[in-house]
Amino acid sequence: MSFHRFLSAAIFFIASATTAVAQEETTDSLLMASDCMSQFFQGIEKFKNPEAVKLTLKNGKIQNIPAFYKANDLGEYADLGLRDLDGDGKKEFIVFNFTGGAHCCDEIFIFKNIGPGKYQYSNHLFGGDVCIGDSNIFRYNFTEHFGYFFTCYACEYKDTAETAPLRVREISLKFSKGKLVVIPGDKELRALILDNLSKMSEEPYQVIKEDDFDDGLRKEFAMNLAVYYYSFGRNLLETKNLFNKYYKFPDAKKVWTAFANDLAALRLQSDF
């Protein structure tokens, strides 16, 4: 995102009462996720001697926990603990960090146990407004990642009709066989996404001037498509066909390119 777009977003946020309401809703969502993570780590088992624990990183290097903290700039918001995520009797090592800033980002590292005091890198999640529930299901929300998709972070597509599209913004993940995997979507989720895309395709086209933004419609398209992509086999061609079917506006090529680039960045940042 360019500095000018960021500046425009900030000005719009200050000036618009409608956006202020959307910001409050977004902030509430972030606070709920924060509370969820606080509950997850409350009373969780900790290492008695973190200096003695050996972590094998993604690149194969080995560090103890203090060195890992320092190398990844894990500060005052970071928390860690041991929990059996998949019920196999072995506890995984989970590190949660909030990078700081108004809108981003949650960060989670997971290491699987490979021996006494030894853990191996398994997954990394970034920018997902993550919540881990009592059943160890990870809810990964795309709000942070697509927050500035042709709009300001607080801008949200609004439809007050009784038949308005329902909010689709997150996927569910579980730890299985040593790694975090996406729980596949069902026919109800597929039907919901298709219905949302169909309804949004009927909205009037919003022209965006240079360094300007829309009311959140393109972002809503992006988050529905991201959920579809991850929930139904990560088929980029199938996802693009959906986009082509429902996003019939003149800037379709530009919007798809931006979405594909953001999706590629997401795949690099997060392992699932």
C-alpha positions as a Markdown table, in Angstrom:
| # | Residue | x | y | z |
|---|---|---|---|---|
| 1 | Met | 0.0 | 0.0 | 0.0 |
| 2 | Ser | 1.4 | 3.4 | -1.0 |
| 3 | Phe | 1.9 | 6.2 | 1.6 |
| 4 | His | -0.7 | 8.3 | -0.2 |
| 5 | Arg | -3.3 | 5.6 | 0.1 |
| 6 | Phe | -2.4 | 5.1 | 3.7 |
| 7 | Leu | -2.7 | 8.9 | 4.3 |
| 8 | Ser | -6.0 | 9.0 | 2.5 |
| 9 | Ala | -7.3 | 6.2 | 4.6 |
| 10 | Ala | -6.3 | 8.0 | 7.8 |
| 11 | Ile | -8.1 | 11.2 | 6.6 |
| 12 | Phe | -11.2 | 9.3 | 5.7 |
| 13 | Phe | -11.3 | 7.5 | 9.0 |
| 14 | Ile | -11.2 | 10.8 | 10.9 |
| 15 | Ala | -13.8 | 12.5 | 8.7 |
| 16 | Ser | -16.4 | 9.8 | 8.3 |
| 17 | Ala | -18.9 | 8.9 | 11.0 |
| 18 | Thr | -19.9 | 5.8 | 9.0 |
| 19 | Thr | -16.4 | 4.6 | 9.0 |
| 20 | Ala | -16.1 | 5.2 | 12.7 |
| 21 | Val | -18.9 | 2.7 | 13.2 |
| 22 | Ala | -17.1 | 0.2 | 11.0 |
| 23 | Gln | -13.9 | 0.8 | 12.9 |
| 24 | Glu | -15.7 | 0.1 | 16.2 |
| 25 | Glu | -16.9 | -3.2 | 14.8 |
| 26 | Thr | -13.5 | -4.1 | 13.5 |
| 27 | Thr | -11.9 | -3.2 | 16.8 |
| 28 | Asp | -14.4 | -5.3 | 18.7 |
| 29 | Ser | -13.4 | -8.2 | 16.5 |
| 30 | Leu | -9.8 | -7.7 | 17.3 |
| 31 | Leu | -10.4 | -7.4 | 21.0 |
| 32 | Met | -12.4 | -10.7 | 21.0 |
| 33 | Ala | -9.5 | -12.4 | 19.3 |
| 34 | Ser | -7.1 | -10.9 | 21.9 |
| 35 | Asp | -9.3 | -12.1 | 24.8 |
| 36 | Cys | -9.5 | -15.5 | 23.2 |
| 37 | Met | -5.7 | -15.8 | 23.1 |
| 38 | Ser | -5.4 | -14.6 | 26.6 |
| 39 | Gln | -7.7 | -17.3 | 27.7 |
| 40 | Phe | -5.8 | -19.9 | 25.7 |
| 41 | Phe | -2.5 | -19.1 | 27.5 |
| 42 | Gln | -4.1 | -18.7 | 30.9 |
| 43 | Gly | -2.8 | -21.5 | 33.1 |
| 44 | Ile | -1.0 | -23.2 | 30.2 |
| 45 | Glu | 2.1 | -25.2 | 31.1 |
| 46 | Lys | 5.4 | -23.3 | 30.8 |
| 47 | Phe | 9.0 | -24.5 | 30.5 |
| 48 | Lys | 10.8 | -24.5 | 33.8 |
| 49 | Asn | 14.2 | -24.0 | 32.1 |
| 50 | Pro | 13.6 | -22.3 | 28.7 |
| 51 | Glu | 17.4 | -21.9 | 28.2 |
| 52 | Ala | 17.8 | -25.6 | 28.0 |
| 53 | Val | 15.0 | -26.2 | 25.3 |
| 54 | Lys | 16.3 | -26.7 | 21.8 |
| 55 | Leu | 14.2 | -25.4 | 18.9 |
| 56 | Thr | 14.9 | -26.6 | 15.4 |
| 57 | Leu | 13.9 | -23.8 | 13.1 |
| 58 | Lys | 12.4 | -23.9 | 9.6 |
| 59 | Asn | 15.9 | -23.3 | 8.1 |
| 60 | Gly | 17.4 | -26.2 | 10.2 |
| 61 | Lys | 19.2 | -24.0 | 12.6 |
| 62 | Ile | 18.9 | -24.7 | 16.4 |
| 63 | Gln | 18.2 | -22.1 | 19.0 |
| 64 | Asn | 17.1 | -22.0 | 22.6 |
| 65 | Ile | 14.0 | -20.1 | 23.5 |
| 66 | Pro | 15.7 | -16.8 | 24.6 |
| 67 | Ala | 17.7 | -16.7 | 21.4 |
| 68 | Phe | 14.5 | -17.4 | 19.4 |
| 69 | Tyr | 12.7 | -14.5 | 21.2 |
| 70 | Lys | 15.6 | -12.2 | 20.4 |
| 71 | Ala | 15.9 | -13.2 | 16.8 |
| 72 | Asn | 12.2 | -12.7 | 16.1 |
| 73 | Asp | 11.8 | -9.5 | 18.1 |
| 74 | Leu | 9.2 | -11.1 | 20.4 |
| 75 | Gly | 8.4 | -8.4 | 22.9 |
| 76 | Glu | 6.0 | -7.6 | 25.7 |
| 77 | Tyr | 2.9 | -9.0 | 23.9 |
| 78 | Ala | 4.4 | -12.4 | 23.4 |
| 79 | Asp | 3.3 | -15.5 | 25.2 |
| 80 | Leu | 4.2 | -19.1 | 25.1 |
| 81 | Gly | 3.2 | -22.5 | 26.4 |
| 82 | Leu | 2.8 | -26.2 | 26.0 |
| 83 | Arg | -0.4 | -27.9 | 24.9 |
| 84 | Asp | -1.4 | -31.1 | 23.2 |
| 85 | Leu | -3.1 | -29.8 | 20.1 |
| 86 | Asp | -4.0 | -33.1 | 18.4 |
| 87 | Gly | -4.5 | -35.5 | 21.3 |
| 88 | Asp | -1.5 | -37.7 | 20.6 |
| 89 | Gly | -0.1 | -37.4 | 24.1 |
| 90 | Lys | 2.7 | -35.1 | 23.1 |
| 91 | Lys | 2.5 | -31.4 | 23.8 |
| 92 | Glu | 3.3 | -28.9 | 21.1 |
| 93 | Phe | 5.2 | -25.6 | 21.9 |
| 94 | Ile | 3.1 | -22.6 | 20.9 |
| 95 | Val | 4.3 | -19.0 | 20.7 |
| 96 | Phe | 1.9 | -16.1 | 20.3 |
| 97 | Asn | 3.1 | -12.6 | 19.5 |
| 98 | Phe | 1.3 | -9.3 | 18.6 |
| 99 | Thr | 3.6 | -7.2 | 16.5 |
| 100 | Gly | 2.1 | -4.0 | 17.7 |
| 101 | Gly | 0.3 | -1.3 | 15.7 |
| 102 | Ala | -3.3 | -0.3 | 15.3 |
| 103 | His | -4.3 | -2.9 | 12.7 |
| 104 | Cys | -1.7 | -5.7 | 12.7 |
| 105 | Cys | -0.6 | -8.3 | 13.4 |
| 106 | Asp | -1.1 | -11.6 | 15.2 |
| 107 | Glu | 1.8 | -14.0 | 14.8 |
| 108 | Ile | 1.9 | -17.7 | 15.9 |
| 109 | Phe | 4.7 | -20.2 | 15.8 |
| 110 | Ile | 4.1 | -23.9 | 16.5 |
| 111 | Phe | 6.8 | -26.5 | 17.2 |
| 112 | Lys | 6.2 | -30.2 | 17.5 |
| 113 | Asn | 7.9 | -32.3 | 20.1 |
| 114 | Ile | 10.7 | -34.6 | 18.7 |
| 115 | Gly | 12.3 | -35.6 | 22.0 |
| 116 | Pro | 12.9 | -34.6 | 25.6 |
| 117 | Gly | 13.5 | -30.8 | 25.5 |
| 118 | Lys | 13.6 | -30.8 | 21.7 |
| 119 | Tyr | 11.0 | -29.2 | 19.4 |
| 120 | Gln | 10.9 | -28.9 | 15.6 |
| 121 | Tyr | 9.3 | -26.1 | 13.6 |
| 122 | Ser | 5.9 | -27.0 | 12.3 |
| 123 | Asn | 3.9 | -23.9 | 11.4 |
| 124 | His | 3.9 | -20.1 | 11.3 |
| 125 | Leu | 0.7 | -17.9 | 11.1 |
| 126 | Phe | 0.9 | -14.2 | 10.4 |
| 127 | Gly | -1.8 | -11.5 | 10.2 |
| 128 | Gly | -4.8 | -13.7 | 10.8 |
| 129 | Asp | -6.5 | -12.2 | 13.9 |
| 130 | Val | -6.3 | -15.7 | 15.3 |
| 131 | Cys | -8.4 | -17.3 | 18.0 |
| 132 | Ile | -7.7 | -20.8 | 19.4 |
| 133 | Gly | -10.8 | -22.3 | 20.9 |
| 134 | Asp | -11.2 | -24.9 | 23.7 |
| 135 | Ser | -11.2 | -27.7 | 21.2 |
| 136 | Asn | -7.9 | -26.5 | 19.8 |
| 137 | Ile | -9.5 | -25.3 | 16.6 |
| 138 | Phe | -7.7 | -22.3 | 15.1 |
| 139 | Arg | -9.9 | -19.6 | 13.6 |
| 140 | Tyr | -7.9 | -17.6 | 11.1 |
| 141 | Asn | -9.6 | -14.3 | 10.0 |
| 142 | Phe | -8.6 | -12.5 | 6.8 |
| 143 | Thr | -9.5 | -9.1 | 8.1 |
| 144 | Glu | -5.9 | -8.1 | 8.9 |
| 145 | His | -4.4 | -9.4 | 5.6 |
| 146 | Phe | -7.0 | -7.8 | 3.3 |
| 147 | Gly | -7.6 | -4.8 | 5.5 |
| 148 | Tyr | -6.4 | -2.3 | 2.9 |
| 149 | Phe | -7.7 | -4.0 | -0.2 |
| 150 | Phe | -8.7 | -1.0 | -2.4 |
| 151 | Thr | -10.1 | 0.6 | 0.8 |
| 152 | Cys | -9.3 | 1.9 | 4.2 |
| 153 | Tyr | -8.9 | -0.6 | 7.0 |
| 154 | Ala | -12.0 | 0.5 | 8.8 |
| 155 | Cys | -14.1 | 0.7 | 5.6 |
| 156 | Glu | -16.6 | -2.1 | 5.4 |
| 157 | Tyr | -19.2 | -3.1 | 2.8 |
| 158 | Lys | -22.7 | -2.5 | 4.2 |
| 159 | Asp | -26.0 | -3.9 | 3.1 |
| 160 | Thr | -29.0 | -3.4 | 5.4 |
| 161 | Ala | -31.4 | -5.5 | 3.3 |
| 162 | Glu | -32.8 | -8.6 | 4.9 |
| 163 | Thr | -31.3 | -10.7 | 2.1 |
| 164 | Ala | -27.9 | -9.0 | 2.4 |
| 165 | Pro | -24.7 | -11.1 | 2.0 |
| 166 | Leu | -23.6 | -12.8 | 5.2 |
| 167 | Arg | -20.1 | -12.2 | 6.6 |
| 168 | Val | -17.5 | -14.7 | 5.4 |
| 169 | Arg | -14.0 | -13.9 | 6.6 |
| 170 | Glu | -12.4 | -16.8 | 8.3 |
| 171 | Ile | -11.3 | -20.4 | 7.9 |
| 172 | Ser | -10.8 | -23.1 | 10.6 |
| 173 | Leu | -7.6 | -25.0 | 11.1 |
| 174 | Lys | -6.5 | -28.0 | 13.2 |
| 175 | Phe | -3.2 | -29.5 | 14.2 |
| 176 | Ser | -3.0 | -33.0 | 12.7 |
| 177 | Lys | 0.0 | -35.4 | 12.1 |
| 178 | Gly | 2.5 | -32.8 | 13.1 |
| 179 | Lys | 1.2 | -29.8 | 11.2 |
| 180 | Leu | -1.6 | -27.2 | 11.0 |
| 181 | Val | -4.1 | -28.0 | 8.3 |
| 182 | Val | -7.2 | -26.3 | 6.9 |
| 183 | Ile | -10.5 | -27.9 | 7.8 |
| 184 | Pro | -12.3 | -28.3 | 4.4 |
| 185 | Gly | -15.5 | -26.4 | 3.8 |
| 186 | Asp | -18.8 | -28.0 | 3.4 |
| 187 | Lys | -21.6 | -27.6 | 0.9 |
| 188 | Glu | -23.3 | -25.0 | 3.1 |
| 189 | Leu | -20.2 | -22.8 | 3.1 |
| 190 | Arg | -19.8 | -23.2 | -0.6 |
| 191 | Ala | -23.5 | -22.2 | -1.2 |
| 192 | Leu | -23.1 | -19.2 | 1.2 |
| 193 | Ile | -20.0 | -17.9 | -0.6 |
| 194 | Leu | -21.7 | -18.2 | -4.1 |
| 195 | Asp | -24.8 | -16.5 | -2.8 |
| 196 | Asn | -22.6 | -13.7 | -1.3 |
| 197 | Leu | -20.7 | -13.2 | -4.6 |
| 198 | Ser | -23.9 | -13.2 | -6.6 |
| 199 | Lys | -25.5 | -10.5 | -4.5 |
| 200 | Met | -22.3 | -8.3 | -4.4 |
| 201 | Ser | -22.0 | -8.6 | -8.2 |
| 202 | Glu | -25.3 | -6.7 | -8.4 |
| 203 | Glu | -23.9 | -3.7 | -6.7 |
| 204 | Pro | -23.2 | -0.6 | -8.8 |
| 205 | Tyr | -19.6 | -0.1 | -10.0 |
| 206 | Gln | -17.5 | 2.2 | -7.8 |
| 207 | Val | -14.8 | 4.1 | -9.7 |
| 208 | Ile | -11.6 | 4.5 | -7.7 |
| 209 | Lys | -9.3 | 7.4 | -8.6 |
| 210 | Glu | -5.6 | 7.2 | -7.9 |
| 211 | Asp | -4.7 | 6.7 | -4.2 |
| 212 | Asp | -8.4 | 6.6 | -3.4 |
| 213 | Phe | -10.6 | 3.8 | -2.0 |
| 214 | Asp | -14.1 | 2.3 | -2.2 |
| 215 | Asp | -16.6 | 1.5 | 0.5 |
| 216 | Gly | -15.2 | -2.0 | 1.1 |
| 217 | Leu | -16.9 | -3.9 | -1.6 |
| 218 | Arg | -13.7 | -5.1 | -3.3 |
| 219 | Lys | -12.4 | -6.2 | 0.1 |
| 220 | Glu | -15.5 | -8.2 | 0.7 |
| 221 | Phe | -15.1 | -9.9 | -2.6 |
| 222 | Ala | -11.4 | -10.7 | -1.7 |
| 223 | Met | -12.2 | -12.2 | 1.7 |
| 224 | Asn | -15.0 | -14.4 | 0.3 |
| 225 | Leu | -12.7 | -15.6 | -2.4 |
| 226 | Ala | -9.8 | -16.2 | 0.1 |
| 227 | Val | -12.1 | -18.4 | 2.2 |
| 228 | Tyr | -13.2 | -20.3 | -0.9 |
| 229 | Tyr | -9.6 | -20.8 | -2.0 |
| 230 | Tyr | -8.5 | -22.3 | 1.3 |
| 231 | Ser | -11.6 | -24.2 | 2.1 |
| 232 | Phe | -12.0 | -26.0 | -1.2 |
| 233 | Gly | -8.7 | -27.4 | -2.3 |
| 234 | Arg | -6.6 | -24.2 | -2.9 |
| 235 | Asn | -7.5 | -24.3 | -6.6 |
| 236 | Leu | -6.4 | -20.9 | -7.9 |
| 237 | Leu | -7.9 | -21.5 | -11.4 |
| 238 | Glu | -11.3 | -22.5 | -9.9 |
| 239 | Thr | -11.1 | -19.4 | -7.6 |
| 240 | Lys | -10.3 | -17.2 | -10.7 |
| 241 | Asn | -13.3 | -18.7 | -12.6 |
| 242 | Leu | -15.5 | -17.7 | -9.7 |
| 243 | Phe | -14.1 | -14.2 | -9.7 |
| 244 | Asn | -14.6 | -13.9 | -13.5 |
| 245 | Lys | -18.2 | -15.1 | -13.1 |
| 246 | Tyr | -19.2 | -12.6 | -10.4 |
| 247 | Tyr | -16.8 | -9.7 | -10.6 |
| 248 | Lys | -17.9 | -8.1 | -13.9 |
| 249 | Phe | -16.7 | -4.6 | -13.3 |
| 250 | Pro | -14.3 | -2.7 | -15.7 |
| 251 | Asp | -11.3 | -3.0 | -13.3 |
| 252 | Ala | -11.6 | -6.8 | -13.0 |
| 253 | Lys | -8.0 | -7.4 | -14.3 |
| 254 | Lys | -6.5 | -5.0 | -11.8 |
| 255 | Val | -8.5 | -6.3 | -8.9 |
| 256 | Trp | -7.7 | -10.0 | -9.7 |
| 257 | Thr | -4.0 | -9.2 | -10.0 |
| 258 | Ala | -4.0 | -7.5 | -6.6 |
| 259 | Phe | -5.9 | -10.4 | -5.0 |
| 260 | Ala | -3.6 | -13.0 | -6.5 |
| 261 | Asn | -0.6 | -11.0 | -5.3 |
| 262 | Asp | -2.0 | -10.7 | -1.8 |
| 263 | Leu | -2.8 | -14.4 | -1.8 |
| 264 | Ala | 0.7 | -15.2 | -2.8 |
| 265 | Ala | 2.1 | -13.0 | 0.0 |
| 266 | Leu | -0.2 | -14.8 | 2.5 |
| 267 | Arg | 1.1 | -18.2 | 1.4 |
| 268 | Leu | 4.6 | -17.0 | 2.0 |
| 269 | Gln | 3.8 | -15.6 | 5.4 |
| 270 | Ser | 1.7 | -18.4 | 6.8 |
| 271 | Asp | 2.1 | -22.2 | 6.6 |
| 272 | Phe | -1.2 | -24.0 | 6.3 |
